[in-house]
Amino acid sequence: MAQTIDKQAVADSFSKAASHYDQFAQLQRDIGEQLLSQVNASSANTVVDLGCGTGYFSEKLDVQFPHSELTCFDLSPAMLNQTRQRELKNVHFQQGDIDQLPFDENSVDLIYSNLVIQWSDDFCECLKQIKNSLKVGAKAYLSTLLIGTLDELTQAWKSVDDNPHTNRFLSLTDIENCLKQSGFSKTQLKKETRTLAYKNVLEVMRALKGIGANHVHDHQATKLTGKRLVKQLEMGYLPFKNEQGLLNLTYQVCYIEITK
């Protein structure tokens, strides 16, 4: 389950998207709202928005827990700068890597992390660090993507070459196994499928680039470029057109609630 991820390249990709991220991030907001609705803690002294992005949900956490010390944590300095522009109270900003969490042991009451942990080098190890950071009885609420996400685009790329052009995601079984290894006192998982539709391949690619999710681990350049590439991708995407003639793009989403 471990993989080598160029974290600097990931940070650069999200930094480039920071100023316009919110224009393209409706799906991320919808998933984040669903995750936030599951947060049932009535109070928390210390809250961490792990992978805060532009601070959209940091703002909501700040309202929900007005007396808490909130830490906005992200790999991208540009994303943190976007979050700084929001009027948040009693907040700390920390740049860092989810695979190298800096928090003291037993120091955090609540961790919220929306669509971030799929960027971990080693999900099992990341979970152990989350557990170590939480106080006994404290909770973390996480959303991530599962295998099958972006499957239509993955298949369309196979009409171009055999190189990886979309990232690999863990299976639900992989996640369950990591949770068992981590030894949380309680775990809850929910899975759902969300499907977006686009007019053409350029819209698909533009949407992914707009949210900074266009970085692909182990990416190799294809020989085709420009109009030839777009035409080949359009041909590969034909089996995934819906009844309205739009191109489907599927996301397999997993919601995780864990208690230390």
N, C-alpha and C positions, 0 to 999 in steps of 0.2 A: 504493500500500500504506500510505501515511501516512494517519492519521485524527486528529481532534481529540478527545481524551479529557479529561474533567473529572477530573483526578487527585484533587482534594480530595473530590469526591463518591465516588470509588472508595475512598479512604482511610476516609471516614466509614462507608461501607457495611461494609467489613471490620472496622472498629473496633466497630461495633454487634454484629457476629457473633463477636467475639473470645472472649468468655466461654463461649459454647456451641458454638463451631466444631467442636471435636473430636467432639461428639455426632452431627454430621451428615456428617462428612468421610470416611466409609469408602471411597468411590470415590477420593478424593484420596490417601488412604493407600495404597490398592492400586496406583494408578499410580505413586506415589512409591516404593513398595517395588520395583516393576519397574525404575524408573529407577535406584535405588540398586544393584540387582543388576548393573547394567551398569558400575558404577564399578570399574575394574580397576587403579587407581593403588595401588601398595604403600605409598607415603609421599607426604606433601605438607607443606611448611612452613607454607603459608598456604592456608586453605580459606575459601570464601565460600558461605554458604547464601543465595542470591539470592531474596528473597521468602520469608523463613523462616516466616511465619505464626506459629503458636503454638509453634514450635520442636520439633515432633514429629520432624522429620528432622535438625534441628540436633543433637539428643541422639544420634541414631544416628551422625552424622558425627563427633561428639565422641568416641564410643567407637571408631569405625573408625580415626580419626586422633588418637590420644591425645596425641601430641607436637606437634600442629599448633596454629597460631594461627587460631582460628575467628572469622569475622565473621558475625554474624546481621544481615541487612539486610532491611528491610521498609518499605513506604510508610506503614503504619499504626502509630502509637505504641501503641495498645492491644494489637496483636498482639505487638509487642516486649515489652510488659509481661508478657504471658503467657509468652513465652520466658524472660524473666528469672527466672521462678518455678522453672524447671528447674535442676538442679544441674549446670551446665556448667563445664568447666575452661578456663582460658586463652582466654576468649571476649570479644569486643568486640560491642557492640550499636550499630547505626547505622541511623537513620531516613533514608530517601532514595527516590529515584525511579529505576527501572530505565532510564529514558531520560536520566538525568543521573548516570551512575556516578562516584563520587568517588575511585576507586582509582587509584593511581599507575600509570604505564605499566610493563609488564613486572614486576608486583609480586605476582601471584597464581598459585599452583600448580594450584588446582583450583576450579572453580565448579560448584555443584549448584543447579539451579533447577527446582522442581516446579510445573507449572501456574501460571506467573507471566507468562511473556513474551507471552501473548495480551493482556495489559493494556498493551502498549507502544504509544505513539503511532506509532512508525515502526520496524518489526521489523528492517529492513535496518540502520538507524542503531544500533539496540540491539545487534545482532550486532557491529558495528564497535567499539562501546565495550567489549563483552565481550572481543573479540580484543585490543584495546589494553591491557586490564587484565591479561591472561594473560602469563606468561613464555613464551619461545620453547619449544615442545615441550609446554607445559602443555595441559590439557584442560578442556572444559566439558561438562557433561551436563545437557540441558534436556528438559523435556516441555512440550508445549503442545497446544492443541485446534485441530482443523481444521474447515473448512467441512463442514456436515452435522451438527455438534454441536447438540443441542437442536432438531433439525429437526421432531420431532413437535409440540413446544410452539409453534414458529414457525408451523407450518401451522394449528394450532388457533386461534392468535390472529388469523389471517386471516379467521376466521368472525366476528370482532368488529369489526375495522376494518383500515385499510391502514397504520397506523403501526408503526414498529419496536418490538417488545416483547422481542426477544432480540438479543444482540450478533452482529455479523458476525465470522467467523473466516477466516483465510487458508486458501488451498488448499495442497496439497502442492507444486504447481508454484511458487506464490509463495515458499514457504520454500526450495525448491531454488534458485530464482533469487537470493534474498538471500544464501544461503550461497556461491554462486559469486561474487557481487559482493564479499563480505567477504574472500575470499582465504585461507581457512584451508588449512593444508597437507593435512588429511585430514578428511573428513566421513562420517558414517554415519547413515542414517535408518531408522527402523522405524515402521510404522503398525499400529494395531489399532483394533477397534471394541468398545466396552463398552456394554452396555444395562442400564439399571435399570428396575424396574417399581414402580408406585405404585397404591394403591387408588383414588385420585381426584385431581382437579386441585388441590385444596387441599393434598394431600400433596406434589405436584410443586412448587408454589409455596413451601411451607414448607421443603422441602429446599434449594431454591436460596437462599432468604433465610437459612437456617441457616448456610450457608457464606459468606455475604456476596456471592454471585454474582448477586444480584438487581438490581444496578445495570446499567442499559441506556443506552449512549451514544445521544444524540439522542432520548431517550425523550419521548413526548408522551402526556399523560393521555387515557384513553378516556372516552367519555361514559357508558358503563355502569359500574355499581359494585355491590358487594354480591352478593346472591343472583342478580340478573339477569346479572351478569358471569360468575359461576361456572357458571351454567346454560348460557350461550352457549359458554363454553370447553369444558365437558363435551361439548356437541354437536359442537364442532369437533374434539374429541379422539377421537370414536367410531371413525374409520378406523384408529386406532393402538392399539386394544385388542388384547392378545394372547389366546391360547387360554384363559387362566385368567381373562379379564375384567379384567386389570390394564392400566394405562396405561404404555406403553413410553416411555423417554426415552433417546435414544442419544447417546453421546459418541464422536467420532472423535479418536483420540489419536495424537500423533506424538512419538517419542523421537528425540532428536538427540544425537549424540556428535561433538564437534568438537575438533580439535587445531590449535594455533597453529603 
